[in-house]
Amino acid sequence: LEDPDTSREDLLRKTDTMIAEVDRMESLVRSLLAVSRGGPPIRRPERIDAIVEDVLERSRDSARAKRVTLHLTHGSHRDLPLDRTSIEAAVTNIVQNAIDATDEGGNVWVATRDDPHSTVVVVSDDGPGIRPDQREKVFEIFWTSKRGGTGLGLPLARTTVERHGGELEVLDRPGGGSRFVIHLPRLEGHDVTGSAGG
Protein backbone atom coordinates (compact mmCIF):
# COMPACT_ATOMS: atom_id res chain seq x y z
CA LEU A 1 0.00 0.00 0.00
CA GLU A 2 1.09 3.55 -0.60
CA ASP A 3 2.80 5.21 2.37
CA PRO A 4 0.85 8.40 3.17
CA ASP A 5 4.12 10.09 4.10
CA THR A 6 5.61 9.45 0.67
CA SER A 7 5.30 12.36 -1.74
CA ARG A 8 4.41 12.00 -5.39
CA GLU A 9 7.91 13.16 -6.31
CA ASP A 10 9.47 10.44 -4.14
CA LEU A 11 7.25 7.80 -5.72
CA LEU A 12 8.18 8.96 -9.21
CA ARG A 13 11.87 8.95 -8.31
CA LYS A 14 11.63 5.44 -6.86
CA THR A 15 9.71 4.27 -9.92
CA ASP A 16 12.40 5.69 -12.21
CA THR A 17 15.06 3.91 -10.15
CA MET A 18 13.18 0.61 -10.42
CA ILE A 19 12.76 1.00 -14.19
CA ALA A 20 16.45 1.80 -14.59
CA GLU A 21 17.36 -1.29 -12.56
CA VAL A 22 15.08 -3.49 -14.69
CA ASP A 23 16.72 -2.06 -17.84
CA ARG A 24 20.14 -2.80 -16.35
CA MET A 25 19.16 -6.38 -15.57
CA GLU A 26 17.78 -6.87 -19.08
CA SER A 27 21.07 -5.56 -20.47
CA LEU A 28 22.96 -7.94 -18.17
CA VAL A 29 20.92 -10.94 -19.39
CA ARG A 30 21.43 -9.95 -23.04
CA SER A 31 25.18 -9.65 -22.44
CA LEU A 32 25.33 -13.03 -20.71
CA LEU A 33 23.51 -14.65 -23.62
CA ALA A 34 25.85 -12.97 -26.10
CA VAL A 35 28.95 -14.16 -24.20
CA SER A 36 27.65 -17.73 -23.96
CA ARG A 37 26.31 -18.01 -27.51
CA GLY A 38 28.59 -20.06 -29.71
CA GLY A 39 28.90 -20.49 -33.43
CA PRO A 40 30.71 -18.53 -36.10
CA PRO A 41 29.70 -14.94 -36.91
CA ILE A 42 27.56 -14.26 -40.00
CA ARG A 43 29.93 -12.22 -42.16
CA ARG A 44 29.33 -9.76 -44.96
CA PRO A 45 31.69 -7.20 -46.54
CA GLU A 46 31.77 -4.16 -44.25
CA ARG A 47 33.87 -1.02 -43.89
CA ILE A 48 35.18 -0.69 -40.34
CA ASP A 49 35.33 3.11 -40.71
CA ALA A 50 31.57 3.21 -41.31
CA ILE A 51 30.97 1.05 -38.24
CA VAL A 52 33.20 3.26 -36.09
CA GLU A 53 31.44 6.40 -37.33
CA ASP A 54 28.06 4.98 -36.33
CA VAL A 55 29.36 3.98 -32.90
CA LEU A 56 30.77 7.45 -32.21
CA GLU A 57 27.58 9.13 -33.35
CA ARG A 58 25.58 7.07 -30.85
CA SER A 59 28.18 7.70 -28.12
CA ARG A 60 28.09 11.51 -28.38
CA ASP A 61 25.39 12.02 -25.75
CA SER A 62 27.30 9.90 -23.25
CA ALA A 63 30.51 11.78 -24.00
CA ARG A 64 28.79 15.17 -23.89
CA ALA A 65 27.44 14.42 -20.41
CA LYS A 66 31.06 14.25 -19.17
CA ARG A 67 32.35 16.96 -21.51
CA VAL A 68 34.56 14.29 -23.12
CA THR A 69 35.71 15.11 -26.66
CA LEU A 70 35.62 12.29 -29.22
CA HIS A 71 38.26 12.30 -31.97
CA LEU A 72 38.16 10.12 -35.09
CA THR A 73 41.00 9.47 -37.54
CA HIS A 74 40.08 7.48 -40.65
CA GLY A 75 42.74 5.19 -42.02
CA SER A 76 41.00 2.08 -43.33
CA HIS A 77 39.86 1.68 -46.95
CA ARG A 78 39.32 -2.07 -46.91
CA ASP A 79 36.15 -4.12 -46.85
CA LEU A 80 36.31 -6.86 -44.24
CA PRO A 81 34.09 -9.93 -43.86
CA LEU A 82 32.38 -8.95 -40.58
CA ASP A 83 29.29 -9.63 -38.56
CA ARG A 84 28.36 -5.95 -38.34
CA THR A 85 26.01 -6.24 -35.36
CA SER A 86 28.48 -8.01 -33.10
CA ILE A 87 31.52 -5.94 -34.15
CA GLU A 88 29.48 -2.75 -33.67
CA ALA A 89 28.58 -3.90 -30.16
CA ALA A 90 32.21 -4.72 -29.39
CA VAL A 91 33.47 -1.30 -30.52
CA THR A 92 30.63 0.38 -28.61
CA ASN A 93 31.65 -1.40 -25.41
CA ILE A 94 35.27 -0.34 -25.81
CA VAL A 95 34.40 3.28 -26.62
CA GLN A 96 31.97 3.49 -23.70
CA ASN A 97 34.61 2.00 -21.42
CA ALA A 98 37.03 4.73 -22.54
CA ILE A 99 34.44 7.46 -21.90
CA ASP A 100 33.71 6.03 -18.45
CA ALA A 101 37.42 5.86 -17.62
CA THR A 102 38.14 9.43 -18.71
CA ASP A 103 37.86 12.33 -16.30
CA GLU A 104 35.40 15.11 -17.02
CA GLY A 105 36.71 17.28 -19.84
CA GLY A 106 38.98 14.53 -21.16
CA ASN A 107 39.49 12.99 -24.58
CA VAL A 108 38.84 9.72 -26.38
CA TRP A 109 40.59 9.02 -29.69
CA VAL A 110 39.55 6.38 -32.21
CA ALA A 111 41.80 5.61 -35.17
CA THR A 112 41.74 2.97 -37.89
CA ARG A 113 44.41 1.73 -40.27
CA ASP A 114 45.05 -1.06 -42.75
CA ASP A 115 48.11 -3.22 -42.12
CA PRO A 116 49.25 -5.80 -44.68
CA HIS A 117 47.39 -8.69 -43.03
CA SER A 118 44.86 -6.99 -40.76
CA THR A 119 42.82 -3.88 -40.11
CA VAL A 120 43.46 -2.18 -36.79
CA VAL A 121 41.14 -0.12 -34.60
CA VAL A 122 42.73 1.79 -31.72
CA VAL A 123 40.61 3.35 -28.95
CA SER A 124 42.66 5.58 -26.65
CA ASP A 125 41.80 7.75 -23.66
CA ASP A 126 43.64 10.16 -21.37
CA GLY A 127 42.17 8.72 -18.17
CA PRO A 128 44.16 7.24 -15.27
CA GLY A 129 45.11 4.10 -17.20
CA ILE A 130 45.01 0.46 -16.14
CA ARG A 131 47.57 -1.07 -13.82
CA PRO A 132 49.70 -3.82 -15.42
CA ASP A 133 48.32 -6.44 -13.00
CA GLN A 134 44.76 -5.58 -14.05
CA ARG A 135 45.16 -5.59 -17.83
CA GLU A 136 44.07 -9.19 -18.28
CA LYS A 137 41.53 -9.00 -15.48
CA VAL A 138 39.47 -6.43 -17.41
CA PHE A 139 38.65 -9.23 -19.86
CA GLU A 140 37.39 -11.57 -17.12
CA ILE A 141 33.61 -11.92 -16.87
CA PHE A 142 32.14 -9.94 -13.93
CA TRP A 143 35.46 -8.27 -13.04
CA THR A 144 35.00 -4.50 -12.93
CA SER A 145 36.47 -1.49 -11.17
CA LYS A 146 33.53 0.72 -12.15
CA ARG A 147 30.69 1.43 -9.75
CA GLY A 148 27.55 -0.03 -11.26
CA GLY A 149 29.52 -1.88 -13.95
CA THR A 150 28.55 -5.41 -15.00
CA GLY A 151 32.02 -6.65 -15.92
CA LEU A 152 30.70 -7.94 -19.24
CA GLY A 153 31.41 -5.25 -21.84
CA LEU A 154 35.10 -5.92 -22.40
CA PRO A 155 34.88 -9.75 -22.15
CA LEU A 156 32.09 -9.63 -24.72
CA ALA A 157 34.19 -7.39 -26.96
CA ARG A 158 37.18 -9.76 -26.80
CA THR A 159 34.98 -12.80 -27.45
CA THR A 160 33.50 -11.11 -30.52
CA VAL A 161 36.88 -10.11 -31.91
CA GLU A 162 38.32 -13.59 -31.34
CA ARG A 163 35.35 -15.19 -33.13
CA HIS A 164 36.38 -13.10 -36.12
CA GLY A 165 39.88 -14.57 -35.86
CA GLY A 166 41.25 -11.33 -34.40
CA GLU A 167 42.85 -10.07 -31.21
CA LEU A 168 42.00 -7.42 -28.61
CA GLU A 169 44.73 -6.12 -26.32
CA VAL A 170 45.09 -3.27 -23.83
CA LEU A 171 48.25 -1.15 -23.65
CA ASP A 172 49.48 2.04 -22.03
CA ARG A 173 48.88 5.25 -23.93
CA PRO A 174 52.03 7.39 -24.21
CA GLY A 175 51.36 10.45 -22.08
CA GLY A 176 48.89 8.64 -19.83
CA GLY A 177 45.71 6.64 -20.21
CA SER A 178 44.94 3.40 -22.00
CA ARG A 179 44.84 2.05 -25.54
CA PHE A 180 42.58 -0.80 -26.60
CA VAL A 181 43.79 -2.25 -29.89
CA ILE A 182 41.62 -4.45 -32.12
CA HIS A 183 43.28 -6.50 -34.87
CA LEU A 184 40.82 -7.86 -37.44
CA PRO A 185 42.41 -10.21 -39.99
CA ARG A 186 42.22 -9.62 -43.70
CA LEU A 187 41.01 -13.03 -44.79
CA GLU A 188 42.70 -14.71 -47.72
CA GLY A 189 40.78 -14.26 -50.96
CA HIS A 190 39.52 -10.76 -50.11
CA ASP A 191 41.06 -7.70 -51.72
CA VAL A 192 40.59 -4.09 -50.56
CA THR A 193 37.12 -3.90 -52.10
CA GLY A 194 35.94 -7.14 -50.53
CA SER A 195 35.73 -9.07 -53.81
CA ALA A 196 37.38 -12.42 -54.32
CA GLY A 197 40.98 -12.28 -55.39
CA GLY A 198 42.47 -14.32 -58.18
C-alpha positions as CSV (number, residue, x, y, z in Angstrom):
1,L,0.0,0.0,0.0
2,E,1.1,3.6,-0.6
3,D,2.8,5.2,2.4
4,P,0.9,8.4,3.2
5,D,4.1,10.1,4.1
6,T,5.6,9.5,0.7
7,S,5.3,12.4,-1.7
8,R,4.4,12.0,-5.4
9,E,7.9,13.2,-6.3
10,D,9.5,10.4,-4.1
11,L,7.2,7.8,-5.7
12,L,8.2,9.0,-9.2
13,R,11.9,8.9,-8.3
14,K,11.6,5.4,-6.9
15,T,9.7,4.3,-9.9
16,D,12.4,5.7,-12.2
17,T,15.1,3.9,-10.1
18,M,13.2,0.6,-10.4
19,I,12.8,1.0,-14.2
20,A,16.5,1.8,-14.6
21,E,17.4,-1.3,-12.6
22,V,15.1,-3.5,-14.7
23,D,16.7,-2.1,-17.8
24,R,20.1,-2.8,-16.4
25,M,19.2,-6.4,-15.6
26,E,17.8,-6.9,-19.1
27,S,21.1,-5.6,-20.5
28,L,23.0,-7.9,-18.2
29,V,20.9,-10.9,-19.4
30,R,21.4,-10.0,-23.0
31,S,25.2,-9.7,-22.4
32,L,25.3,-13.0,-20.7
33,L,23.5,-14.6,-23.6
34,A,25.9,-13.0,-26.1
35,V,28.9,-14.2,-24.2
36,S,27.7,-17.7,-24.0
37,R,26.3,-18.0,-27.5
38,G,28.6,-20.1,-29.7
39,G,28.9,-20.5,-33.4
40,P,30.7,-18.5,-36.1
41,P,29.7,-14.9,-36.9
42,I,27.6,-14.3,-40.0
43,R,29.9,-12.2,-42.2
44,R,29.3,-9.8,-45.0
45,P,31.7,-7.2,-46.5
46,E,31.8,-4.2,-44.3
47,R,33.9,-1.0,-43.9
48,I,35.2,-0.7,-40.3
49,D,35.3,3.1,-40.7
50,A,31.6,3.2,-41.3
51,I,31.0,1.0,-38.2
52,V,33.2,3.3,-36.1
53,E,31.4,6.4,-37.3
54,D,28.1,5.0,-36.3
55,V,29.4,4.0,-32.9
56,L,30.8,7.4,-32.2
57,E,27.6,9.1,-33.4
58,R,25.6,7.1,-30.9
59,S,28.2,7.7,-28.1
60,R,28.1,11.5,-28.4
61,D,25.4,12.0,-25.7
62,S,27.3,9.9,-23.2
63,A,30.5,11.8,-24.0
64,R,28.8,15.2,-23.9
65,A,27.4,14.4,-20.4
66,K,31.1,14.2,-19.2
67,R,32.4,17.0,-21.5
68,V,34.6,14.3,-23.1
69,T,35.7,15.1,-26.7
70,L,35.6,12.3,-29.2
71,H,38.3,12.3,-32.0
72,L,38.2,10.1,-35.1
73,T,41.0,9.5,-37.5
74,H,40.1,7.5,-40.7
75,G,42.7,5.2,-42.0
76,S,41.0,2.1,-43.3
77,H,39.9,1.7,-46.9
78,R,39.3,-2.1,-46.9
79,D,36.1,-4.1,-46.9
80,L,36.3,-6.9,-44.2
81,P,34.1,-9.9,-43.9
82,L,32.4,-8.9,-40.6
83,D,29.3,-9.6,-38.6
84,R,28.4,-6.0,-38.3
85,T,26.0,-6.2,-35.4
86,S,28.5,-8.0,-33.1
87,I,31.5,-5.9,-34.1
88,E,29.5,-2.8,-33.7
89,A,28.6,-3.9,-30.2
90,A,32.2,-4.7,-29.4
91,V,33.5,-1.3,-30.5
92,T,30.6,0.4,-28.6
93,N,31.6,-1.4,-25.4
94,I,35.3,-0.3,-25.8
95,V,34.4,3.3,-26.6
96,Q,32.0,3.5,-23.7
97,N,34.6,2.0,-21.4
98,A,37.0,4.7,-22.5
99,I,34.4,7.5,-21.9
100,D,33.7,6.0,-18.5
101,A,37.4,5.9,-17.6
102,T,38.1,9.4,-18.7
103,D,37.9,12.3,-16.3
104,E,35.4,15.1,-17.0
105,G,36.7,17.3,-19.8
106,G,39.0,14.5,-21.2
107,N,39.5,13.0,-24.6
108,V,38.8,9.7,-26.4
109,W,40.6,9.0,-29.7
110,V,39.5,6.4,-32.2
111,A,41.8,5.6,-35.2
112,T,41.7,3.0,-37.9
113,R,44.4,1.7,-40.3
114,D,45.0,-1.1,-42.8
115,D,48.1,-3.2,-42.1
116,P,49.3,-5.8,-44.7
117,H,47.4,-8.7,-43.0
118,S,44.9,-7.0,-40.8
119,T,42.8,-3.9,-40.1
120,V,43.5,-2.2,-36.8
121,V,41.1,-0.1,-34.6
122,V,42.7,1.8,-31.7
123,V,40.6,3.3,-28.9
124,S,42.7,5.6,-26.6
125,D,41.8,7.8,-23.7
126,D,43.6,10.2,-21.4
127,G,42.2,8.7,-18.2
128,P,44.2,7.2,-15.3
129,G,45.1,4.1,-17.2
130,I,45.0,0.5,-16.1
131,R,47.6,-1.1,-13.8
132,P,49.7,-3.8,-15.4
133,D,48.3,-6.4,-13.0
134,Q,44.8,-5.6,-14.1
135,R,45.2,-5.6,-17.8
136,E,44.1,-9.2,-18.3
137,K,41.5,-9.0,-15.5
138,V,39.5,-6.4,-17.4
139,F,38.7,-9.2,-19.9
140,E,37.4,-11.6,-17.1
141,I,33.6,-11.9,-16.9
142,F,32.1,-9.9,-13.9
143,W,35.5,-8.3,-13.0
144,T,35.0,-4.5,-12.9
145,S,36.5,-1.5,-11.2
146,K,33.5,0.7,-12.1
147,R,30.7,1.4,-9.8
148,G,27.6,0.0,-11.3
149,G,29.5,-1.9,-14.0
150,T,28.6,-5.4,-15.0
151,G,32.0,-6.6,-15.9
152,L,30.7,-7.9,-19.2
153,G,31.4,-5.3,-21.8
154,L,35.1,-5.9,-22.4
155,P,34.9,-9.7,-22.1
156,L,32.1,-9.6,-24.7
157,A,34.2,-7.4,-27.0
158,R,37.2,-9.8,-26.8
159,T,35.0,-12.8,-27.5
160,T,33.5,-11.1,-30.5
161,V,36.9,-10.1,-31.9
162,E,38.3,-13.6,-31.3
163,R,35.3,-15.2,-33.1
164,H,36.4,-13.1,-36.1
165,G,39.9,-14.6,-35.9
166,G,41.3,-11.3,-34.4
167,E,42.8,-10.1,-31.2
168,L,42.0,-7.4,-28.6
169,E,44.7,-6.1,-26.3
170,V,45.1,-3.3,-23.8
171,L,48.2,-1.2,-23.7
172,D,49.5,2.0,-22.0
173,R,48.9,5.2,-23.9
174,P,52.0,7.4,-24.2
175,G,51.4,10.5,-22.1
176,G,48.9,8.6,-19.8
177,G,45.7,6.6,-20.2
178,S,44.9,3.4,-22.0
179,R,44.8,2.1,-25.5
180,F,42.6,-0.8,-26.6
181,V,43.8,-2.3,-29.9
182,I,41.6,-4.4,-32.1
183,H,43.3,-6.5,-34.9
184,L,40.8,-7.9,-37.4
185,P,42.4,-10.2,-40.0
186,R,42.2,-9.6,-43.7
187,L,41.0,-13.0,-44.8
188,E,42.7,-14.7,-47.7
189,G,40.8,-14.3,-51.0
190,H,39.5,-10.8,-50.1
191,D,41.1,-7.7,-51.7
192,V,40.6,-4.1,-50.6
193,T,37.1,-3.9,-52.1
194,G,35.9,-7.1,-50.5
195,S,35.7,-9.1,-53.8
196,A,37.4,-12.4,-54.3
197,G,41.0,-12.3,-55.4
198,G,42.5,-14.3,-58.2
